[in-house]
Amino acid sequence: MTHLISLIREKTTQAITRQFSAEIADPMLLEAEITESTQPQFGHYQCNSALKIAKILKVNPRQIAKKVADVVDLYDQEGRRMIEKIEIAGAGFINIFLCSDFLAKRIESMLSDERLGVPLVNKEKIIVEFSSPNIAKELHVGHLRSTIIGDALARLFEFLGYDVLRLNHIGDFGTQFGMLIAYIQKYESVAFQNTIDLSTLMSWYKKAKHQFDQDPEFKKLSQLEVVKLQQGNKNSVQIWKRICEVSRAAFQEIYHLLDVQLIERGESFYSPYLAQIVTDLEQKKLVTISNRAKCIFLDGFIGRDNTPLPMIVQKSDGGYNYETTDMAALYHRVQKEKATRIIIVTDAGQSLHFAMIFKAAEKAQYFDPKQVQLDHVLFGVVLGPDGKKFKTRSGETEKLIDLLMGAIQRAKQILKSRLPLLSEEELEKSAKILGIDSVKYADLCCHRVKDYVFSYDRMLKFEGNTAAFLLYAYVRIQGIKRKVGKEAVKGPIILSHLSEAALAFHLCLFPETLQMMSQDLLPNRLCDYLYVLAEKFHAFFRDCRVEGSSEENSRLLLSEVAAQVLKKGLSILGLQTLERM
């Protein structure tokens, strides 16, 4: 189904070209500028091209607007009236009003299409890297954003039809493991043989880090352990594998709670490629020795002291680092996985790192920017009520599992008061959905680049742009169906009321909303769309009686499309729906 805005742009561009191609040769200047109208009295769409053309031709823009409006084709390819009327407003704005019958037919098409009018794309390979915690460390609130933003983007591209590989680039190699392995061997070798959990590992890691910073001998020992691990030392590898297993089990508990699927490919996966990458970079004369380390210096990257900023690919002790691993990962994903788009979801603090990686990889010809698109999807931090980085009362970073369980418990109390007759089993299930949905949506509805304040009270409200408000709209539709007591039958949809037409028009925007989200990678775009959809449905419910009305079947069908779009939109965001609230 062709997007509405594309149809309108095509019609108006044709009219502009017909009237002014003799005077304006550049086809780009003849392309219609179309925006969705912000207020219903200005129609559904607005064309602003008359002002631009008038400036070029030095004539009154209203004259230009009238000439365009006079020749706009009002019918679609099937001969149905698409545009009801065109009005000239203000300085020369062209306001376009769509026909209700035309919108009704599109809604009928969406109802009969399991994809709701969203076309399938060619099955290209997309890799989405997200979450990416470190082994031996608990997932905390800082991992929340990467996990749910990445999951939403992966779900979007999967629905659009892409071949999506969801990668968890776990930090399972590096200096921290040298520290931990050295500490375990020196102090905890007996305890390590017993049952241990992630909390124990974290306690050992803190002690190891303290000693690493204070004891030069232990620091040297830790660095040697890193090299031994990278070289495949049997004992080091054995300890490392156990550390990874314990960490992985703790991670999976949270991923299960969040309903997030990932394939783990940690830094260790790329270990066999590291030496090869460095050799290749040397052969391509991209490597410079600086302070005994192998570095790449890239144009435009300057340090704080105004000197060229090095990208180290091999340290002076022979060890490798994040830069080497990420270069190897990018090489593997393009050359081996054949990805045409790679999306990496991390915090904004890594912007410089990935800018350098992308530039170096391009110089090394590991990808062709004309064939492969690289996106660093950055995001801000989660703040507490004090406006500072979210912490516990003791000053520790908030554990993600504690935060999620806190949301579920609060949701349970809310539902208990609203639905006292729910069984304990239903209550537990519904509380989990509402709690997790609320946490996810509160994050996703914010522009990802910005910081946001974490607040249980705000995210669990039933008013405003919250998960509860959207879920309630879906629940209300299910309630209408139960009240009517029968399913709607296939038939025509008639948009006789302004609230019906407004809801129908917004439903028609679902496919293009997903397309825009696939381009700018902003989940809040879909959140905003769903919030407006819920508002328009509530207005429809207020203004248009369903049960027992002469339009009952038509309005049931319209409600059904609204329910399907709500459910699919929420699913793309990683949210589940409820039947009762």
N, C-alpha and C positions, 0 to 999 in steps of 0.2 A: 504494500500500500504506500503510494507516494505521500510524503509528508505534506501537510496543509501549507506550511510556509513555502515549501518548494513550488507547489502549484501556483500560489499567489505570486511568487517572485517570477515564475515563468510567464504568467499572463501579463503582468505589468511590464516586464522587460520587453516582451513582444510589442506591446503598445508603444513604449518609449522608442524602440528601434524603428518602428513603422513611421513615427512622427518626426524623428530627429536624426536619423542615420545620415541623411544628406548633409546635415550641418555639423555633425560630430562624428569623426571617423573612428575614434578610439572605442572599441566595443566595451571596455571596462567602464567607461563613463556612462554607457547606456544600460549597464546592469542595475536593475531596480534595487533600491535600499528599502527593505521590508522589515518591520518590527511588529511584534504583537502589541496591540493596543493595551494600555494600562487601565482604561476605564471603558465600560460598555457603551457609553454614549458616543464614543469615537469609533465604534465598530469592532471588528475582530482583529484587523490588521491595519497598519498605517504605512503608506509609502511616502518617503521624504525626498524623493529624487528631484521633484520639481524645483526645489530651492537650489540644488547643485547645478542643474541644467540652466536655470534662469541666470545664475551668476556667470556662466560661460557665455550665454547668448545675450546677456545684458537686457533682459526683458522682465516683465512682471511675473513672479512665480505662479500666481493664481492662473494666469493665461496658460502657462505650461501645464499646470495640473489639470485644467479643463480639457486641453488637447489630448492628454494621456487618458483621462477618464472616459472621453467620448469614444475611444476605439478599443477599450479593454474587452476582451472576449469573456462573456459572462457564463459560458457553458463549459462543462468538462468534456473529456474525450468521448464519453458515451452519450453526449447530447443532453445531459441533465443540467438544469439551471444550478449553478454553483454560487454565483455572486448575486445577492438580492438587490443591493444598491451600492452606489459609490457617491460619497459626498466630498466636497472641497471645503476645508476648514482653515481658519487662521491665515497665516502668511502664504499658504499653498500646500498644506498637508492633504493627502488623498486618503480618506477613510473608507475602508472596505468592509462591507457587511455580508456575511455568508448566509445562504438560505438554510432555514431550519430543516427542510426536506433533504437537502444535501447532507447535512450533518447526521440526520437520522439514518440515512442509508449507510454512512460510514460506521455508525454504531452497530447496525445490523451486521455489517461485514466483520467487525471485531468480535461480535458475539459468536459467529460461526467459525471463527479462526482461533485455534488453541494458542496461537502466538500473539493474539490480540492486535493484529496488524503490524507486528514487528517482523521485518524480513530477515531471513537467514543470510549470513555473509558467506563468502568463500572460506573454507576451513583452513585458515592460516594459523601458524604456531605463535602463540603468545606465552611468554614466561612472566609470571608475577612472583616476585620475591618479597616475602613479608614475614612479620613476627620476629624471627632471627634473634632469639635469646642467646645467652652465653651458658655453656655447661657449668655446673657447680654453682649456679646462681638462680634464685627463685624468680619466677615471672613477677614483675611488679607493675604498678599502674602505668609506668612509662611504656610498657610493651602493649598496653591495651590498644593504643591508637594504630600502631603498625598492624596489629593482628586483625582488627575489625575493618580498617580501611582497605587493607590488602584483600581480605576475604570478600568484601563488597565488590571490589573491582574484578576479582576473579569470577565471582558469580555473574556479574554483568556480561563479561566477555563469553562466558560459557553459554549464557542464554542467547546471546547474539549469534552463536554458532562457531566461535573460534575453538581451536584445539589449545586448551589452556593447561599449562604445567605450573602447579602451585608449589613453589620451592621455599623451604625453611632453611635459610643459610645460617645454620647454627654456629656460634663461636666455639669450636671444639679443638682448636689448635692455637698455639701462641704462648707468650711468656707466662700467662696466668696458670697454665698447666704445668709448666716447668716448676713454678713456685709450689703448686699443690702437690705434685708428685714428689718433689724433694722433701717437702714437709712430712708427707705420709711416710716416706721411707725412713726419715730420721726420727720421727716422734710417734707415729700412729700405725706402724706396720702390723701390730697385733690387733688393734681395734678395727683396722681396715678389713680383717678377715671375717669379722662378725657382720650381722645385719646393720646397715646404716641407712639413713635417709638424707634427703637433700639439706635439711637444716644442719645436720652434722657436717656435711661437706662445706656448707657456707661458713660454719664456725671455724673449721680448719683453714679455709681460704683466707678469712680475716686475719688469723694468726700468722699464716704464711706471708700475707701481704705486709704485715707489720714487720716481720723479721726481714723480709726482702728489702724494705726501706731502711732498716737500721743496721743490718749485718752485711758488710761487703762480701764476706766469704759465702754466706748463704745466697746472696745475689748471684755470685759467680756460679755456684752449684746449680741454681735454678736455671740460669741461662744455658748451662751445659745439658741439663735435662731437656730443654726445648729442642736443642740440636739432636740429641739422642732419640727423642720422640719422632722428629721429622725424618730421621734416618732409619726408623723402624726397629729400634732396640726392643728385644722381646719383653723384658721386664717392665720397661716404661710403657709399652703398648698395652700390656696386660692391666696395669693399674689404670691407665687412661680409659680403657674400655669399660671397666667397672664404674668409674666416675660417670661416664656417659649414660650407662644403663640406669643408674639411680636418678640422674637428672631427667632423662627422657620420660620416665614413668610419672614424675611430678608434672612435667609439661603437659603430658597427654590428658591428665585429669582436667586441666583447665580448657584445653582444646575441645574436649568432649562436652564440657559445660557450655562453651561458646558455640558449639556445633560448627567447628572449623576443621577442614581437612587439609593436610599438608604432606608433602613428600620431603623428607629430610635429606638435604645435601649440604652437610656442614663444610667448614673449611678443609677438613681432612680429606674430603672427596677429591679435592683438586691438588692434593699434595704431590701425586705422581707427575703433575704437569709443571711444577714450579721451576725446577732447574731448566726444563726445556724452554719455558717462557723467558727466563733471564738470558739464556744463550741466544734465543731468537732476537731479543731486543738488542743484544750486543752486536749480533751480525748485521742488524739493520742500522747500526751506528747511532742508536738512540740513547746509549748508556754512557754516563760520565762518572769517573771515580771522584768522590768527594769525601774527605775524612775517612778513607778506606772503605766507604760504603758505595754500592753501585746505585746510581741515581739517574733519573730522567728530569731534565729541566725543560719546562714548557713555556712558550711565549705567553706573556700576560699574567703569569702567576708570580706575585711578589710577596715576600714575607714582611713581617712587621718592621724589620730594620731596613726595608726598601732594597733588599738583595733578592736575587732569584730564589724561588722556593723549590727545594728539591722534592721529588717524589722517589722515595727510597724503595728499590725492588729487591735488594739483598743487603742485609746489615753487615757491618764490619766483621762480625764473628761468623759469618757464613749463613746465618739464619734468614728466614723469609718473614714477611709481615703481611698486614692486611692488603696493602697495595698489590703485592705479588699475587696473593690469593684472588683478589677481585679481578685482576687482569686475566688470570687463568680461567676464572669463572665466566667472564665475558667471552673469552675466546671459545670456550667449550660450548656455551649456549648458542653462539652464532654458527660455529663451524661444525659442531657435532649434533646439536639439537635442532639446528636449522630454524631458529626463531626469527621472525620478522619484526617482532616488537618485544622489548624487554622493559618491564616495569619494576622498579625497585622502590619499596616503601620504607623509608626511614625518617628519623627526626631531622629537622632543619639544620642541626649542628653538623651533619655530614655532607652538606651541600658542596663545600670546597673539595672534599675528598672525591666525591663522584664526578664533579666537574673535571678534575685532573685525570681520573681513571678514563672517562669517556674520551677526553682529548688525546691521551696517550694511546689508547686502543685504536683510535682513528688514525693517528700517525703511524702506528705499527701495522695498519691495514688489516686489523682483526675484524673489522666490519666496514661495509659501505653505507654511509649515511643516506644514500639514495634508496637503498634496499632494506635497511634495518633502522627502526626507530628506537631510541633509548630514552626512557623517561625516569627521572628521579622524582618520585612523588614524596615531597617533604611535608612535614606537619609540625605544628607547635606543641607546647607542653600542656599537661594537665595541671591546673592550679587548684589550691585549696581556697576556702572562704576568705583567707587573709590576702589573697592575690599572689601568694608565693607558690613555688613548686610544691605539689601535693605531698604531704608527709603525714605520718602518724603523730599522735600527741607526744610521743617520746623522741620525735625528730627523725625516725627511721622512714625509709621509703615504704609506702603502702604496698603490702603484698596483694597481688591481683586476686588471689583466691579469697582473701578476706573481704575485699571490696565487693566481689560478685555475690558472695554469700550474704553480705549485709543488705544488698539490694533485694535478694530473694526474700529475706526475712521481713523487710519492710513491705514488700508487695503482698506477702502473706497476710499481714495485719490489715492492709487496705481491703483485700478481697474478702477477708473474714467478716468485716463490718458491712460490706456491700452485699455479699451473698452468704448469709449465715447458714443456709440449708445445704451448701456444698459438702460432699463427703470429704473426709480427710485426704483420700487419694486424689480426688479432683482438685482440692485446694492446693496440695503440694505441686501438682503438675501445672496448674494455672499460675501459681506464684512464681515458679521457675521461669515460665514464659514471659510473664509481665516484668519480672525483675531483670532478667537478662536483656530483653527487648529494650527496656528503659535505659539501661546503661549504654547499650550499643547506639541507640537512636540519639541520645543526648550528645554523644561524640560526633556521629556522622552528620547531624543536622547543622553543625558548626562548619564554617569554612575551614578546611583542614590546615591551612597555613597559619591560622590564628590560634593563640592559646585559648583555653576555655576553663571555666570554673566548675569543678565537680560538685554537684549538690544533689543528694538523694531527694530532698523536698521538691526541687524544681523538676527533676526528671520523672518523678512519679505522679505529677499532677495530671488531672484529667482535662485541663484546659490549656490552650496554647499549643505550640508546636512540640508535642511530646508523643512518645510511642503510645501511651494510654489513650490520647485523643484519637489517634489513627485507628487503634484497635477497637475503640468504641464505635467508630463509624462502621467498621466491618461487622461488629456484633449487632449493631442496629439493623443492618441489612438482613442478617440472618433472622432477627426478630420479626421483621416485616414478613418474611417468607413463612415463618411459623404461624404468625397471626392470620395470614391469608389462608393458610392450610392447604395450599396446592402449589405446584410448580407452574411457572409461566409456560405457555405454549408458543412455538415459533409463529411469528407474525410480524406485522409492521410496527415500527416504533414511531409514535407521533409526538412531536415536541410542540405542544400547544401553549405551554407556560414559559415565561422568561427564565425561571429557575431550571426547568428541564433543559432548555436550549443551552444555558450557561454550563450546566453539568456535562451535557453531550459534547460541547466544544472542547472543554478541558480534557475529557476522556480521549478525544481525538489527538491530543498533543502528547500522549504517552510514548509513541515510537520515536518522535523527534527529541523528546527529553532524554531517552536512553542514548540516542546517537550523540547528542551534545556531551553527555557524561562520558562517553567513550573517547571523546576528543580531549576534553579538559581534565578528566580524571578527578572530578569533584563530586563526591557522593552527596553533598548537601544540595546539589541541583535536583536530584531525585527526591530527597526529603522535602524540599520546598514544593515540588510538584504534588507529592502525596498529601502534604498539609493543606494545600489549596483544594485538592480533590475532596478531602474530608469536609472542609468548610462548605464547599459547593453542594456536597451531598446533604449535609445537615440543613442547608437552606432549601434544597429541593424537598426534603422530608417535612420541613416546616410549612412550605407553601403548597405542596401538592399531595392531596390525599391519595393513598394507594388502595387500601382495602375497601371494596364496595363501590369504587368510583367507576365511571364509564371507561376510563383509561387504565383500569387496573392491570391488564395484561401488558400493555405497553410500558407502564411504569415499573412493573416487575422486571421486565426485560432490561430496561435502563439501569435499574438497581443491580441486576445481576452482572452487567458489564462493569459497573462501579466496583462491585465486590471482587471480581476477577482481577481488575487492574490494581486495586489495593493489595490484594493477596500477592500478586506477582511482584509488584513494586517492593513490598515489604520483604519478600523472599530474596530478591536481589540484594537488599541491604543486610541479609542474614537474620531477619526477624521472622518469628512464627506468629500465627494468628490464633485467636480464641473464639469460641462459639458463644460464650456468655461472659459478662463482666458485671 
